[in-house]
Amino acid sequence: MKKAVLLAAALICGWAAPVRADFDHSAFNKVLSTYVHHGQVDYVGLKAKGSAGLDKYLADLATADPATLKNDDERTAFWVNAYNACSLKAVLEGGNNQNRAGRHRFFSELKFNVAKHDMTLDDMENKYMGDLFHQPLVHFGLVCSSVGSPPLRSEAYTGENVTKDLEDNARTFVADPTRVRWDEGHKVLWLSPVFDWYKADFTAEKGDSVLGFIREHASASESLPDGAPDVQYFDYDWSLNGN
């Protein structure tokens, strides 16, 4: 009787569904800590011994409701981990993003059940993540199982650590001369295509130039140009980020 009264009161007052404090990423953390080292994934070991752990985490994602998480940090951690877990699963299922046809299947055909919806990786980015996807730091957390992506971390993101870890990823990315390199002799700033593909997200935060974002995350010892340099982009490396 008491429960019925409380339920009726909730409906009358329009109370919202209870908000969860966080989401348990420990199953994914175990997978990452076991099979990811220095950004390289042991896909052979993961397929042979770790697929059950990955599948458990994917099952948890399937029934989750990220809208009930308490803040954007928790939701960002949820979606970045979900994307990375689905990307790993895509490789285990034979997904290959190293050629045009393979990339179409990898990003636009393979479907995963996350948050009670069947979605592709493209869907996750462009439909379900919403405004979270356009946060500049998020682009240093999403890993599509390629060398050109930011290195996959050996631990899962959580609401508590996601901003700090994504900032660390951005600094590591900017410090890598295969991602950001100032060619003083030819006066050319070479950048990862990530800075081109998501230019609007970087410029929205730092004005009309991606260089503002890069400067903010570069160390004092890194050589960067003054003014507005000629910018060219490296070829993206679609090689698998492991073996």
Contacts in CASP RR format, 6 or more apart in sequence:
PFRMAT RR
TARGET T0000
AUTHOR 0000-0000-0000
METHOD contacts of the structure
MODEL  1
MKKAVLLAAALICGWAAPVRADFDHSAFNKVLSTYVHHGQVDYVGLKAKG
SAGLDKYLADLATADPATLKNDDERTAFWVNAYNACSLKAVLEGGNNQNR
AGRHRFFSELKFNVAKHDMTLDDMENKYMGDLFHQPLVHFGLVCSSVGSP
PLRSEAYTGENVTKDLEDNARTFVADPTRVRWDEGHKVLWLSPVFDWYKA
DFTAEKGDSVLGFIREHASASESLPDGAPDVQYFDYDWSLNGN
9 15 0 8 1.000
17 68 0 8 1.000
18 68 0 8 1.000
19 68 0 8 1.000
19 69 0 8 1.000
19 70 0 8 1.000
20 68 0 8 1.000
20 69 0 8 1.000
20 70 0 8 1.000
20 74 0 8 1.000
21 70 0 8 1.000
21 74 0 8 1.000
22 69 0 8 1.000
22 70 0 8 1.000
22 74 0 8 1.000
22 158 0 8 1.000
22 159 0 8 1.000
23 60 0 8 1.000
23 64 0 8 1.000
23 66 0 8 1.000
23 69 0 8 1.000
23 74 0 8 1.000
23 77 0 8 1.000
23 78 0 8 1.000
24 60 0 8 1.000
25 57 0 8 1.000
25 77 0 8 1.000
25 81 0 8 1.000
25 156 0 8 1.000
25 157 0 8 1.000
25 158 0 8 1.000
26 156 0 8 1.000
27 53 0 8 1.000
27 56 0 8 1.000
27 57 0 8 1.000
27 60 0 8 1.000
28 54 0 8 1.000
28 57 0 8 1.000
28 81 0 8 1.000
28 85 0 8 1.000
28 156 0 8 1.000
29 155 0 8 1.000
29 156 0 8 1.000
30 53 0 8 1.000
31 46 0 8 1.000
31 50 0 8 1.000
31 53 0 8 1.000
31 54 0 8 1.000
31 57 0 8 1.000
31 85 0 8 1.000
31 88 0 8 1.000
32 152 0 8 1.000
32 153 0 8 1.000
32 154 0 8 1.000
32 155 0 8 1.000
32 156 0 8 1.000
33 154 0 8 1.000
33 155 0 8 1.000
34 50 0 8 1.000
35 41 0 8 1.000
35 42 0 8 1.000
35 43 0 8 1.000
35 45 0 8 1.000
35 46 0 8 1.000
35 50 0 8 1.000
36 42 0 8 1.000
36 152 0 8 1.000
36 153 0 8 1.000
36 154 0 8 1.000
37 154 0 8 1.000
38 151 0 8 1.000
39 151 0 8 1.000
39 152 0 8 1.000
39 153 0 8 1.000
39 154 0 8 1.000
39 241 0 8 1.000
40 241 0 8 1.000
40 242 0 8 1.000
40 243 0 8 1.000
41 88 0 8 1.000
41 91 0 8 1.000
41 145 0 8 1.000
41 152 0 8 1.000
41 241 0 8 1.000
41 242 0 8 1.000
41 243 0 8 1.000
42 242 0 8 1.000
42 243 0 8 1.000
43 88 0 8 1.000
43 91 0 8 1.000
43 92 0 8 1.000
43 240 0 8 1.000
43 242 0 8 1.000
43 243 0 8 1.000
44 243 0 8 1.000
46 54 0 8 1.000
46 88 0 8 1.000
46 92 0 8 1.000
47 92 0 8 1.000
51 92 0 8 1.000
54 85 0 8 1.000
54 88 0 8 1.000
54 89 0 8 1.000
54 92 0 8 1.000
55 89 0 8 1.000
57 85 0 8 1.000
58 85 0 8 1.000
58 86 0 8 1.000
58 89 0 8 1.000
58 112 0 8 1.000
58 113 0 8 1.000
61 82 0 8 1.000
61 85 0 8 1.000
61 112 0 8 1.000
61 113 0 8 1.000
61 114 0 8 1.000
61 115 0 8 1.000
62 113 0 8 1.000
62 114 0 8 1.000
62 115 0 8 1.000
62 116 0 8 1.000
63 116 0 8 1.000
64 78 0 8 1.000
64 114 0 8 1.000
64 115 0 8 1.000
64 116 0 8 1.000
65 115 0 8 1.000
65 116 0 8 1.000
66 74 0 8 1.000
66 75 0 8 1.000
66 78 0 8 1.000
66 79 0 8 1.000
66 115 0 8 1.000
69 75 0 8 1.000
69 78 0 8 1.000
71 159 0 8 1.000
72 132 0 8 1.000
73 159 0 8 1.000
73 160 0 8 1.000
73 162 0 8 1.000
73 163 0 8 1.000
74 159 0 8 1.000
75 132 0 8 1.000
76 132 0 8 1.000
76 135 0 8 1.000
76 138 0 8 1.000
76 157 0 8 1.000
76 159 0 8 1.000
76 162 0 8 1.000
77 156 0 8 1.000
77 157 0 8 1.000
77 158 0 8 1.000
77 159 0 8 1.000
77 161 0 8 1.000
77 162 0 8 1.000
79 124 0 8 1.000
79 128 0 8 1.000
79 129 0 8 1.000
79 132 0 8 1.000
79 133 0 8 1.000
80 138 0 8 1.000
80 141 0 8 1.000
80 142 0 8 1.000
80 157 0 8 1.000
80 162 0 8 1.000
80 166 0 8 1.000
81 156 0 8 1.000
81 157 0 8 1.000
82 114 0 8 1.000
82 115 0 8 1.000
82 124 0 8 1.000
83 121 0 8 1.000
83 124 0 8 1.000
83 125 0 8 1.000
83 129 0 8 1.000
83 142 0 8 1.000
83 143 0 8 1.000
84 141 0 8 1.000
84 142 0 8 1.000
84 143 0 8 1.000
84 152 0 8 1.000
86 112 0 8 1.000
86 114 0 8 1.000
86 121 0 8 1.000
86 124 0 8 1.000
87 121 0 8 1.000
87 143 0 8 1.000
87 144 0 8 1.000
87 145 0 8 1.000
88 145 0 8 1.000
89 112 0 8 1.000
90 106 0 8 1.000
90 110 0 8 1.000
90 121 0 8 1.000
90 145 0 8 1.000
91 145 0 8 1.000
91 240 0 8 1.000
93 110 0 8 1.000
95 102 0 8 1.000
95 105 0 8 1.000
95 106 0 8 1.000
95 110 0 8 1.000
96 102 0 8 1.000
96 105 0 8 1.000
96 106 0 8 1.000
97 103 0 8 1.000
97 106 0 8 1.000
97 107 0 8 1.000
97 144 0 8 1.000
97 145 0 8 1.000
97 146 0 8 1.000
97 238 0 8 1.000
98 146 0 8 1.000
98 238 0 8 1.000
98 239 0 8 1.000
98 240 0 8 1.000
99 238 0 8 1.000
103 238 0 8 1.000
106 121 0 8 1.000
106 144 0 8 1.000
107 120 0 8 1.000
107 121 0 8 1.000
107 122 0 8 1.000
107 144 0 8 1.000
108 120 0 8 1.000
108 121 0 8 1.000
108 122 0 8 1.000
109 120 0 8 1.000
110 120 0 8 1.000
110 121 0 8 1.000
111 118 0 8 1.000
111 119 0 8 1.000
111 120 0 8 1.000
112 118 0 8 1.000
112 119 0 8 1.000
112 120 0 8 1.000
112 121 0 8 1.000
113 119 0 8 1.000
114 124 0 8 1.000
114 128 0 8 1.000
115 128 0 8 1.000
117 128 0 8 1.000
119 127 0 8 1.000
119 128 0 8 1.000
121 144 0 8 1.000
125 133 0 8 1.000
125 142 0 8 1.000
126 133 0 8 1.000
129 138 0 8 1.000
132 138 0 8 1.000
134 198 0 8 1.000
134 200 0 8 1.000
134 201 0 8 1.000
134 204 0 8 1.000
135 201 0 8 1.000
136 170 0 8 1.000
136 198 0 8 1.000
136 201 0 8 1.000
136 202 0 8 1.000
136 205 0 8 1.000
136 213 0 8 1.000
137 163 0 8 1.000
137 166 0 8 1.000
137 167 0 8 1.000
137 169 0 8 1.000
137 170 0 8 1.000
138 166 0 8 1.000
139 150 0 8 1.000
139 194 0 8 1.000
139 198 0 8 1.000
139 201 0 8 1.000
140 150 0 8 1.000
140 166 0 8 1.000
140 169 0 8 1.000
140 170 0 8 1.000
140 173 0 8 1.000
141 150 0 8 1.000
141 153 0 8 1.000
141 157 0 8 1.000
141 166 0 8 1.000
141 169 0 8 1.000
142 149 0 8 1.000
142 150 0 8 1.000
143 149 0 8 1.000
143 150 0 8 1.000
143 151 0 8 1.000
143 152 0 8 1.000
143 241 0 8 1.000
145 240 0 8 1.000
145 241 0 8 1.000
146 236 0 8 1.000
146 237 0 8 1.000
146 238 0 8 1.000
146 239 0 8 1.000
146 240 0 8 1.000
146 241 0 8 1.000
147 237 0 8 1.000
147 238 0 8 1.000
147 239 0 8 1.000
147 240 0 8 1.000
147 241 0 8 1.000
148 192 0 8 1.000
148 194 0 8 1.000
148 236 0 8 1.000
148 237 0 8 1.000
148 238 0 8 1.000
148 239 0 8 1.000
148 241 0 8 1.000
149 241 0 8 1.000
150 169 0 8 1.000
150 172 0 8 1.000
150 173 0 8 1.000
150 194 0 8 1.000
151 169 0 8 1.000
151 172 0 8 1.000
151 241 0 8 1.000
152 241 0 8 1.000
153 165 0 8 1.000
153 169 0 8 1.000
157 165 0 8 1.000
157 166 0 8 1.000
167 217 0 8 1.000
170 217 0 8 1.000
171 217 0 8 1.000
171 218 0 8 1.000
171 219 0 8 1.000
173 179 0 8 1.000
173 180 0 8 1.000
173 192 0 8 1.000
173 194 0 8 1.000
173 217 0 8 1.000
174 180 0 8 1.000
174 214 0 8 1.000
174 217 0 8 1.000
174 218 0 8 1.000
174 222 0 8 1.000
175 218 0 8 1.000
175 219 0 8 1.000
175 222 0 8 1.000
178 192 0 8 1.000
178 234 0 8 1.000
179 191 0 8 1.000
179 192 0 8 1.000
179 194 0 8 1.000
179 234 0 8 1.000
180 189 0 8 1.000
180 190 0 8 1.000
180 191 0 8 1.000
180 192 0 8 1.000
180 214 0 8 1.000
180 218 0 8 1.000
180 222 0 8 1.000
181 189 0 8 1.000
181 190 0 8 1.000
182 188 0 8 1.000
182 189 0 8 1.000
182 190 0 8 1.000
182 223 0 8 1.000
182 224 0 8 1.000
182 225 0 8 1.000
182 229 0 8 1.000
183 189 0 8 1.000
183 190 0 8 1.000
184 223 0 8 1.000
187 225 0 8 1.000
187 229 0 8 1.000
187 230 0 8 1.000
188 229 0 8 1.000
188 230 0 8 1.000
188 231 0 8 1.000
188 232 0 8 1.000
189 211 0 8 1.000
189 224 0 8 1.000
189 225 0 8 1.000
189 229 0 8 1.000
189 230 0 8 1.000
189 231 0 8 1.000
189 232 0 8 1.000
190 231 0 8 1.000
190 232 0 8 1.000
190 233 0 8 1.000
190 234 0 8 1.000
191 210 0 8 1.000
191 214 0 8 1.000
191 231 0 8 1.000
191 232 0 8 1.000
191 233 0 8 1.000
191 234 0 8 1.000
192 233 0 8 1.000
192 234 0 8 1.000
192 236 0 8 1.000
193 233 0 8 1.000
193 234 0 8 1.000
193 235 0 8 1.000
193 236 0 8 1.000
195 202 0 8 1.000
195 210 0 8 1.000
195 214 0 8 1.000
195 233 0 8 1.000
196 233 0 8 1.000
199 210 0 8 1.000
202 210 0 8 1.000
202 213 0 8 1.000
203 209 0 8 1.000
203 210 0 8 1.000
205 213 0 8 1.000
206 212 0 8 1.000
206 213 0 8 1.000
206 216 0 8 1.000
209 228 0 8 1.000
210 231 0 8 1.000
211 224 0 8 1.000
211 225 0 8 1.000
211 227 0 8 1.000
211 228 0 8 1.000
211 229 0 8 1.000
214 224 0 8 1.000
215 224 0 8 1.000
218 224 0 8 1.000
END
